[in-house]
Amino acid sequence: MTNAPHPAPPPGRDGHTDDRVPVLIAGGSLVGLSASLFLGRLGVPHLLVERHARTSHHPRGRGNNVRTMELLRAAGVEDRVRAAASVLADNHGILQADTLTGAEQEWLFRTIDPGGALSRISPSGWCLCSQNDLEPVLLAAARELGGDIRFGTELVSFAQDADGVTAEITDRASGTSRTVRADYLIAADGPRSPVRERLGIQMTGPGDLFHNVSITFRAKRLADAVGDRRFIVCYLTNPDSPGALLPVDNAQDWVFHAPWRPDDGETLDDFTDERCAHLIRTAVGVPDLEVEITGKAPWHAAERVAERYGHGRVLLAGDSAHEMSPTGAFGSNTGIQDAHNLAWKLAAVLAGWAGPGLVDSYDAERRPVALATAARASARSAEHSHPGYDAAPVAGGPRSGMMPAVLGYRYPGGAVLGADPGQPAVPDEFSPRAVPGGRAPHVWVRCGGERISTLDLYERTPVLLTGPAGGAWYDAARLAAERIGVPLACYRLGRELKVLPPAEQADSAGQAERAESARPGPGGPARPAPDFCGLHGIGEEGAVLVRPDGFVAWRSEGPRPDPESVLRTALTEAFRRA
């Protein structure tokens, strides 16, 4: 690939352009396909090119956290993802054992959502869906929305100027090249991103942590050794063959992650089928297990974050912007959330209701989150003694919790007003209470006769929520939005929105334990209704402005003089950025 990060003559035949699109996406894995889906939901025409001929066929990247599932819910595909993941729906927890048949067995954690407590803070839940199952769902949904997605097509060069990007793409089968003109280029082209390299953007951080070979195999009798232990992953600590065992179907298909030490001269050729089968038998503790090796794929765990998330109209997302240790599946989830953050901003700028400076806030918001999350992922690998990782956990330190990094991260800078720049991007503790720059809380409400989560209000436009006595904000909002040209949906508690009683606060998606947790226990009172205003950090006369991605852009705890002027300023500073 050739490129200059500064204005350069565009490639193509005498300046001829074959295709014109607002957004070009390079890379069609999880992050690129998510970007296509999110842009399609917002009506943004785009072209995605992926050099490989098809979606991933290797079962990896399986943990989709609750924030990612909230975004897939907003995009209308959560149910389809859960259907694709149904075979692993009953798998929970992480087990550590010497072997499956040995005496040393310890659950690092038994369930992801003990007691169904997550239903109080989200309409969604965790989902164990491997990349090879998730990508086809994203692909189908993105194409249904009109996404132009071309597999077997490679981005071979690009140049940008003040108004956009001109790129050359090539069909790898025919060798035919075309020239594409786009307003923006999203580089979701992986950890060795050619786009990032041509921009001259360096990676920062500790670098490589450890290396594994992912071995897919069939073993019908392994299910007998596993028994009723439905784990997400089992870390096997036999010193003769440490590794990680992951179920694919809980029956005959499995994945084993074996440590690989290239720094000691070990090569991939050393992982013969015979050796792999021996490693698996030794690790699980079943010497006569019949093992059929079906595939091998090397992977590298690293902690790196790009020094910046793009240049001009070229923007990095996913692994091209950050690499994280796989423990906790933070990397893929952070990448999908990158794509969501970027999609609504590009849609707003291309539609004309936001200024181009809104796109610049992408780096200010997402890079600090990646730095903090990558550190959490490395710490979690040490805590879990991930096979091949020799780092020791911090002595006497608490095990790093998931929720602060999953739902509690916040943007100390960017397209937010009133955020505390001194606060960390990922706090030590999770609180569902909203703060400027943080995720808006979930509450089940009735709106227009329909039972929805407050999170269902956020996708296409900014939203203003007011307390029951916030009529002054409500009346001023529409006029303020009209005067500066920002689309704004307004909802007033007690008018358009009514908080549902405790018995109706459980998730209607059907988890019985969630519904049960909202009912009175033996001799105990029912859970109280959520404090809508308290969770949003406002009083009854206050208001909160929520961005299309569900993050708080601004709020006022109570009334203010001249609310229209205050809202015009808030909308202008948050969205009409120069």
GUTI-678696 format. One line per 4 residues: number of its first residue (from 1); for each residue x, z, y of C-alpha. Coordinates in steps of 0.001 Angstrom, whole numbers. Layout:
NUM	X Z Y ~ ...
This chain:
1	0 0 0 ~ 1209 -809 3494 ~ 59 865 6644 ~ 1031 2086 10071
5	-789 5155 11387 ~ -771 3669 14882 ~ -2489 456 16000 ~ -1210 -2521 14031
9	-2278 -6101 13401 ~ -5123 -5979 10879 ~ -4605 -7463 7430 ~ -6702 -10411 6350
13	-6891 -14126 6661 ~ -6323 -14900 10336 ~ -8215 -11795 11342 ~ -11219 -12743 9190
17	-13359 -9845 7953 ~ -15375 -10207 4754 ~ -17268 -6903 4915 ~ -18318 -4617 7749
21	-19360 -1029 6992 ~ -19496 2188 9005 ~ -17548 4141 6339 ~ -15080 3054 3666
25	-14306 5549 881 ~ -11121 5238 -1165 ~ -11558 7026 -4501 ~ -14538 7327 -6811
29	-14038 10621 -8583 ~ -16021 13803 -7852 ~ -15212 13978 -4143 ~ -15564 10285 -3357
33	-18861 10046 -5245 ~ -20105 13197 -3500 ~ -19222 11677 -131 ~ -21174 8562 -1104
37	-24176 10649 -2150 ~ -24173 12755 1019 ~ -23741 9725 3289 ~ -26507 7907 1434
41	-28860 10844 1948 ~ -28186 10568 5680 ~ -28734 6808 5761 ~ -25120 5846 6467
45	-24128 2484 4920 ~ -20752 2672 3200 ~ -18470 1068 650 ~ -16618 3027 -2050
49	-13703 1521 -3971 ~ -12168 3064 -7091 ~ -9173 1551 -8872 ~ -10264 2762 -12308
53	-12857 768 -14227 ~ -15259 3651 -14859 ~ -15968 7301 -14224 ~ -13863 10005 -15871
57	-14140 10319 -19652 ~ -12126 13541 -19996 ~ -14046 16876 -19962 ~ -12454 18781 -17086
61	-13344 20332 -13740 ~ -16425 21934 -15249 ~ -17180 24918 -13012 ~ -19608 24099 -10200
65	-20061 27139 -8022 ~ -23219 28263 -6300 ~ -22316 26723 -2919 ~ -21731 23331 -4517
69	-25039 23625 -6354 ~ -26772 24447 -3051 ~ -25400 21187 -1637 ~ -26482 19237 -4718
73	-29910 20870 -4373 ~ -30117 19619 -770 ~ -29083 16166 -2008 ~ -31935 16168 -4528
77	-29827 16094 -7715 ~ -29530 19740 -8789 ~ -32049 19360 -11611 ~ -30324 16209 -12864
81	-26978 17981 -12908 ~ -28406 20912 -14852 ~ -29963 18512 -17350 ~ -26592 16842 -17856
85	-25043 20302 -18373 ~ -27724 21700 -20671 ~ -25485 21943 -23740 ~ -23369 24616 -21996
89	-26218 26364 -20187 ~ -25813 29529 -22275 ~ -22048 29808 -21839 ~ -20959 32665 -19585
93	-17887 34743 -19009 ~ -14172 34499 -19686 ~ -12691 35962 -22851 ~ -9045 36894 -23431
97	-7898 37344 -27040 ~ -4764 37248 -29144 ~ -6592 34818 -31449 ~ -10262 34225 -32181
101	-9858 36184 -35410 ~ -7572 38919 -34067 ~ -8249 42476 -33024 ~ -7394 42150 -29331
105	-10501 40919 -27547 ~ -11308 41543 -23876 ~ -13926 40002 -21628 ~ -12356 39476 -18214
109	-15958 39199 -17119 ~ -18975 38902 -19379 ~ -21492 37055 -17235 ~ -21272 35061 -14041
113	-24414 36586 -12555 ~ -25015 40036 -14052 ~ -28579 41196 -13603 ~ -29596 38045 -11762
117	-28362 39519 -8471 ~ -27441 36081 -7182 ~ -31117 35187 -6794 ~ -31251 37475 -3756
121	-28713 35387 -1864 ~ -29169 31814 -3111 ~ -31862 29491 -4454 ~ -29236 28011 -6780
125	-26815 29326 -9366 ~ -23573 28460 -11107 ~ -23528 25428 -13385 ~ -21060 24534 -16124
129	-21017 20725 -15929 ~ -17843 18878 -16884 ~ -16534 16141 -14636 ~ -17275 13442 -17204
133	-20932 14542 -17213 ~ -21252 15190 -13469 ~ -19725 11956 -12160 ~ -22348 9656 -13768
137	-25131 11729 -12176 ~ -23513 11441 -8748 ~ -22862 7729 -9262 ~ -26441 6936 -10251
141	-27909 8950 -7378 ~ -25539 7410 -4825 ~ -26397 3896 -5973 ~ -30118 4676 -5827
145	-29583 5513 -2153 ~ -27945 2146 -1529 ~ -24287 3072 -1885 ~ -22036 36 -2453
149	-19725 1410 -5155 ~ -17127 -842 -6731 ~ -15083 334 -9692 ~ -11989 -1613 -10698
153	-11331 -2213 -7004 ~ -8267 -915 -5179 ~ -7475 -243 -1547 ~ -4136 -2031 -1139
157	-3515 -1807 2615 ~ -5088 -631 5831 ~ -4402 -447 9541 ~ -6295 1404 12224
161	-6837 997 15929 ~ -8853 2886 18513 ~ -12157 1519 17247 ~ -11819 1614 13481
165	-9936 696 10332 ~ -9257 -2711 8801 ~ -8468 -2615 5094 ~ -7657 -4995 2280
169	-9268 -4319 -1084 ~ -8533 -6126 -4353 ~ -10583 -6576 -7505 ~ -8085 -5577 -10198
173	-9612 -7800 -12885 ~ -9780 -11045 -10906 ~ -7080 -10391 -8316 ~ -9496 -11420 -5567
177	-8920 -9710 -2228 ~ -11337 -9015 596 ~ -10940 -7623 4090 ~ -13145 -4715 5155
181	-13707 -3437 8662 ~ -14951 174 8918 ~ -15435 2735 11655 ~ -13898 5434 9434
185	-11919 5645 6191 ~ -12301 8658 3874 ~ -9309 9068 1570 ~ -10505 10776 -1605
189	-7709 9172 -3605 ~ -6242 12179 -5389 ~ -3233 14493 -5185 ~ -739 11627 -4963
193	-2846 9982 -2263 ~ -1291 6668 -1175 ~ -3348 6873 2014 ~ -1926 10283 2915
197	1596 9136 2148 ~ 1263 6075 4374 ~ -17 8256 7179 ~ 3137 10342 6815
201	1210 13574 6344 ~ 3211 16216 4487 ~ 1926 18872 2093 ~ 2654 22550 2681
205	2683 25523 331 ~ 4439 26832 -2786 ~ 4087 23536 -4669 ~ 3939 23264 -8453
209	2855 26414 -10292 ~ 2684 25352 -13947 ~ 1936 22389 -16206 ~ -481 21962 -19098
213	-1515 19273 -21539 ~ -5271 19067 -22024 ~ -5995 18203 -25654 ~ -9478 17130 -26719
217	-10234 17579 -30400 ~ -12928 17890 -33059 ~ -13085 20834 -35411 ~ -16421 21462 -37105
221	-15466 24836 -38569 ~ -14163 26242 -35287 ~ -17720 27213 -34311 ~ -17695 29653 -37247
225	-14631 31413 -35802 ~ -16147 31485 -32315 ~ -19406 32936 -33588 ~ -21865 34010 -30916
229	-19224 34328 -28187 ~ -20497 31749 -25682 ~ -17584 31745 -23255 ~ -16683 29371 -20451
233	-13043 29623 -21467 ~ -11078 31792 -23867 ~ -7459 32553 -22975 ~ -5555 32848 -26258
237	-2394 34922 -25949 ~ -668 34447 -29324 ~ 2995 34203 -28230 ~ 3596 31489 -30837
241	923 29290 -29242 ~ -687 30532 -26037 ~ -3388 28365 -24540 ~ -6908 28078 -23224
245	-9861 27051 -25387 ~ -12914 25465 -23761 ~ -16128 24415 -25536 ~ -17521 20935 -24996
249	-20641 21228 -27156 ~ -20187 24657 -28843 ~ -20247 22843 -32183 ~ -17459 20401 -32979
253	-15948 19124 -29715 ~ -13439 21317 -27880 ~ -10601 21252 -25368 ~ -7306 23128 -25692
257	-4937 23531 -22746 ~ -1391 23918 -24018 ~ 1496 24935 -21760 ~ 3898 22086 -21034
261	7371 22757 -19653 ~ 8855 19530 -18276 ~ 11479 21510 -16340 ~ 12934 22536 -19716
265	13123 18932 -20884 ~ 9832 18878 -22762 ~ 8137 15472 -22620 ~ 4616 14294 -23307
269	5932 12452 -26355 ~ 6706 15874 -27823 ~ 2956 16532 -28051 ~ 2316 14543 -31217
273	-1028 14792 -32959 ~ 582 16900 -35669 ~ 2106 19329 -33190 ~ -1120 19587 -31205
277	-3104 20373 -34333 ~ -569 23050 -35302 ~ -733 24603 -31821 ~ -4532 24769 -31992
281	-4596 26308 -35491 ~ -2031 28922 -34498 ~ -3768 29758 -31210 ~ -7237 30238 -32693
285	-5971 32032 -35797 ~ -7419 29691 -38425 ~ -4420 28262 -40343 ~ -6413 25818 -42485
289	-8661 24504 -39694 ~ -9296 20758 -39928 ~ -8408 19322 -36522 ~ -8916 15754 -35282
293	-7087 15046 -32022 ~ -9181 12720 -29829 ~ -7249 12659 -26560 ~ -4472 14105 -24408
297	-4103 14312 -20638 ~ -1340 16067 -18708 ~ -2197 18018 -15593 ~ -292 19989 -13027
301	-1414 23180 -11326 ~ -156 23409 -7768 ~ -802 25137 -4473 ~ -467 22650 -1627
305	-2460 21902 1525 ~ -1960 18941 3852 ~ -427 19782 7214 ~ -3381 18002 8794
309	-6575 16476 7414 ~ -6200 13012 8806 ~ -5011 10814 11603 ~ -7320 9012 13991
313	-10128 7432 12001 ~ -8591 8093 8585 ~ -9644 11393 7017 ~ -8490 13201 3871
317	-10850 14950 1444 ~ -10476 16703 -1892 ~ -7186 16570 -3771 ~ -5665 14260 -1171
321	-5985 17199 1265 ~ -5322 20148 -1050 ~ -4256 21101 -4571 ~ -5305 24390 -6152
325	-4757 26197 -9409 ~ -7687 25440 -11751 ~ -8683 29060 -12393 ~ -12096 29487 -10799
329	-12558 25716 -10305 ~ -11914 26178 -6594 ~ -10271 22779 -6121 ~ -13162 20511 -7113
333	-15729 22698 -5352 ~ -13685 22826 -2153 ~ -13362 19037 -2310 ~ -17102 18469 -2691
337	-17674 20824 227 ~ -15092 18857 2258 ~ -17150 15733 1640 ~ -20340 17458 2757
341	-18753 18794 5960 ~ -17433 15338 6768 ~ -20569 13376 5853 ~ -22953 15043 8312
345	-20403 14810 11114 ~ -19791 11107 10532 ~ -23538 10513 10300 ~ -24117 12326 13607
349	-21364 10423 15422 ~ -22404 7043 14006 ~ -26040 7743 14957 ~ -24935 8510 18516
353	-26298 12035 18880 ~ -22859 13654 18524 ~ -19644 12873 20317 ~ -16590 11540 18434
357	-14832 14849 18936 ~ -17158 16335 16325 ~ -15118 14572 13633 ~ -11984 16293 14948
361	-13535 19649 14056 ~ -13248 18706 10360 ~ -9572 19695 10284 ~ -10117 22877 12303
365	-12846 24024 9907 ~ -11837 22888 6452 ~ -8056 23317 6497 ~ -8074 27131 7026
369	-10644 27427 4219 ~ -8405 25411 1892 ~ -5341 27512 2709 ~ -7158 30758 1976
373	-8962 29441 -1097 ~ -5809 27949 -2598 ~ -4110 31339 -2323 ~ -7113 32969 -4032
377	-6963 30417 -6854 ~ -3272 31118 -7494 ~ -3898 34866 -7457 ~ -6731 34461 -9932
381	-4506 32453 -12299 ~ -2006 35303 -12262 ~ -4750 37895 -12843 ~ -6053 35923 -15832
385	-2536 35276 -17180 ~ -3302 31574 -17381 ~ -1214 29999 -20174 ~ 1981 28554 -18762
389	1820 30542 -15507 ~ 4477 33220 -15431 ~ 3576 34836 -12098 ~ 2511 38457 -12310
393	-561 39732 -10438 ~ -6 41968 -7451 ~ 742 45449 -8799 ~ -2169 47808 -8232
397	-4118 45192 -6334 ~ -7772 44524 -6990 ~ -8764 41392 -8812 ~ -9745 38804 -6241
401	-13522 38441 -6111 ~ -15217 35070 -6284 ~ -18069 35504 -3817 ~ -16042 35803 -592
405	-14414 32432 -1350 ~ -17564 30825 -2754 ~ -20256 31807 -223 ~ -18478 33982 2312
409	-15983 31548 3820 ~ -16414 30827 7498 ~ -15074 28639 10257 ~ -13175 30623 12908
413	-12875 27435 14980 ~ -14426 23987 15192 ~ -18028 23075 15979 ~ -19158 26686 16387
417	-19674 28995 19349 ~ -19017 32711 19278 ~ -16936 32805 16095 ~ -14193 35407 15997
421	-10913 33433 15775 ~ -9129 36561 14582 ~ -11218 36826 11421 ~ -9874 35275 8201
425	-11477 32107 6859 ~ -12150 33928 3580 ~ -13048 37600 4108 ~ -12151 40412 1724
429	-15806 41225 1069 ~ -18927 39086 909 ~ -21933 39828 3099 ~ -25113 37707 3147
433	-25595 38470 6847 ~ -24964 35429 9040 ~ -22124 35240 11537 ~ -21240 32354 13863
437	-19212 29915 11770 ~ -20587 31336 8508 ~ -23215 30154 6034 ~ -26804 30822 7065
441	-28612 33162 4634 ~ -31151 32247 1990 ~ -34696 33596 2239 ~ -37757 32283 405
445	-40362 31302 3009 ~ -43576 29358 3248 ~ -43348 26322 5516 ~ -46147 23796 5924
449	-47891 25271 2918 ~ -44817 24834 715 ~ -42609 27518 -793 ~ -39008 26698 119
453	-35680 28354 747 ~ -34482 28514 4328 ~ -31491 26516 3035 ~ -33880 23626 2343
457	-34329 23226 6112 ~ -30756 22086 6605 ~ -29521 18559 5971 ~ -30331 15903 8557
461	-30488 17616 11962 ~ -29563 20891 13639 ~ -32222 23585 13260 ~ -33246 26368 15634
465	-34811 29469 14077 ~ -36384 32129 16267 ~ -37718 35601 15667 ~ -41473 36245 15823
469	-41231 37062 19535 ~ -38808 34243 20311 ~ -41346 32007 21989 ~ -39153 31449 25042
473	-36389 29982 22860 ~ -38900 27945 20881 ~ -40514 26416 23973 ~ -37174 25669 25639
477	-35545 24128 22563 ~ -37393 20826 22463 ~ -36888 20152 26146 ~ -33196 21024 25955
481	-32681 18785 22931 ~ -34516 15867 24517 ~ -32483 16094 27710 ~ -29134 15806 25935
485	-30241 13537 23091 ~ -29693 15811 20086 ~ -32360 15845 17362 ~ -33454 19428 16778
489	-35976 20924 14377 ~ -37512 24212 15531 ~ -39118 26943 13438 ~ -40541 30259 14573
493	-40915 33183 12214 ~ -44595 34000 11810 ~ -45602 30557 12992 ~ -43969 27696 11028
497	-42137 30094 8725 ~ -43541 33051 6831 ~ -41337 35251 4666 ~ -42696 35487 1135
501	-43418 38905 -362 ~ -40924 40425 -2840 ~ -42774 39224 -5929 ~ -42342 35618 -4742
505	-38682 35957 -3747 ~ -37388 35214 -7263 ~ -36073 31715 -7948 ~ -38859 29462 -9205
509	-36315 27387 -11148 ~ -37156 29521 -14142 ~ -34394 32008 -15006 ~ -36463 34797 -16476
513	-33983 37480 -15613 ~ -34120 36459 -11959 ~ -37878 36722 -11809 ~ -37772 40027 -13647
517	-35232 41441 -11207 ~ -37705 41036 -8337 ~ -40416 43083 -10061 ~ -40697 46872 -10114
521	-38619 48593 -12769 ~ -40011 51392 -14921 ~ -41086 54020 -12444 ~ -39340 52227 -9603
525	-40606 50483 -6479 ~ -40519 46742 -5949 ~ -37584 45301 -4071 ~ -38399 45145 -349
529	-38960 41835 1381 ~ -35847 40339 2968 ~ -35156 41239 6581 ~ -35235 37711 7993
533	-34054 38642 11481 ~ -31472 41117 10264 ~ -29960 38620 7835 ~ -29697 36049 10623
537	-28195 38563 13043 ~ -30983 38307 15598 ~ -33725 40528 16950 ~ -37395 39616 17117
541	-36769 37852 20441 ~ -33542 36172 19308 ~ -32647 32709 18058 ~ -30041 31110 15813
545	-28827 27495 15815 ~ -27898 26201 12359 ~ -25948 23007 11746 ~ -27049 20322 9247
549	-24601 21780 6720 ~ -26272 25192 6873 ~ -23568 26939 8933 ~ -24376 28926 12050
553	-23319 27083 15200 ~ -24583 29636 17742 ~ -26963 32558 18078 ~ -28428 34952 20580
557	-29499 38351 19304 ~ -32190 38632 21939 ~ -33704 36968 25037 ~ -31555 35398 27744
561	-32311 34207 31284 ~ -32981 30458 31512 ~ -33075 29780 27751 ~ -33249 26010 28251
565	-29920 25976 30089 ~ -28375 28245 27463 ~ -29528 25951 24661 ~ -28339 22816 26460
569	-24898 24381 26708 ~ -24917 25442 23061 ~ -26026 22025 21833 ~ -23536 20240 24055
573	-20563 22373 23064 ~ -21429 22300 19372 ~ -22313 18622 18968 ~ -21803 16506 22082
577	-18062 16905 21807 ~ -15946 14387 23723
